[in-house]
Amino acid sequence: MPQSSAHPTASYTPGSGQRSIGVAVIGAGERGIYYVGSRMAELARETGFRIVAVHDRLPERAQMAARHLNAIYASQGLGPLARPAVSLAEAVSDPQVDLVIVTTHTNAHLEPVRVAAAAGKRIYLDKPISVSLADARGIVAIEAESGQPIMMGFTRRYERPWIEAIGLARTEAIAEPRMVLLRSVIPYSRYLQLWHREDAASGGAINDKGSHHFDVLNWIAGCEPVSVTATGGRTTIFAPDPTAPARCSECDRDCPYRRHETLIDKAEGVGRVPNDSWLTAEAAQDRNDNCVYLPGADIDDHAVVTVRFTSGLVATLFFTIFGPYSEDQETLEIIGANGRLRMERHSGQIDLVSAHGKNREIIEAGAADRSSSHFGADLELVRAMRRFMDGELPPAGVRDGLVSLELVAAAKRSLAAQGRPVDPRTQEFL
């Protein structure tokens, strides 16, 4: 397929020598605009990225997103640059657009990827790759047809403590990983308050959040997974309550899960509604403050998943979206023949024990900009995206996305069968 004939929005970025790159964002939600898009606008002078088009199936949301981005550009003496596009085709066919960012609902990833590839644009696809394996394989096929790599946004690939920990696991200090425990106890009741509450749209929490974790396990192993077993499902913690108000903004109950007021919402900078389109939306899939007890949610809220790899490595994911807010929400433990390490995401510390216990050190692996979203990973993601546009292969691509989804699908199949092992390559019971 021919390369894009798109022209950049400007010749060079002032002060950096970087050629400017025109960007279209497809899906004007929290991830596309208020995380990736905002970081991209903040780094505009460093990276040369210019978001020129924003499309969403809700026109009002796209309009408000464009205003938000233009305010960031204006603070740097740039713009206005971003405008709402009325259709996917209009956004992608814009001759100013070089890169298309796909951050739609997960079940709607295939079409924007197809349209962008057909137009010869470079593509960034946010995780998870899809809900269905058929769509995921379709995206991999589109990449192969286009001859251009597609970049995927597994944020741990861009987050310094994870990079450092997995680098250490490949040294003699560990001497080949044999066991891994990835513990994820993040109080993300928001998965029941956003569109993720419908498994058909998101694949559930085990896809949206677990896709990161399964990618980490694959990254550590560096070989093929051959068996998945899982137990868990849905507790009674969020049992449906037909008498509860439909959304937090209509509720006066004393509730520890009230959207935008939880400790984790405030810590992650979402202690507010990004724009009024979330307040005026009527459909549950378009609001961001659905009651956690609103009937209709069909996603799991916890699982313990064990994956066995061809190397003999055994890796376990201990995962839940309930529990208290704390500073050890995600930890990674890797054990090998010579030592072990334990990484704590929140602090950025790695506790490394080596030489069969003779040596121990605490490594401060946090990035300088870890106060930014995803502990600084989104800033590094944008910088990596610029290198990707300059020809560098991305840290993760759609084949990584497919293997992660294969583990998600196998885990969900095993969950439904009370822990029967599943081959992720075939999705058949072993």
PyMOL commands that set and color helices and strands:
alter all, ss='L'
color gray80, all
select helices_A, chain A and resi 30-42+44-47+59-75+88-93+106-108+110-118+133-146+155-158+160-169+189-192+195-197+199-202+205-208+210-221+248-250+263-267+277-280+284-286+355-357+373-389+398-416
alter helices_A, ss='H'
color red, helices_A
select strands_A, chain A and resi 21-26+49-55+83-84+99-102+122-126+151-153+177-185+225-233+302-309+314-320+330-336+340-344+349-354+359-364+422-423+428-429
alter strands_A, ss='S'
color yellow, strands_A
deselect
rebuild
show_as cartoon
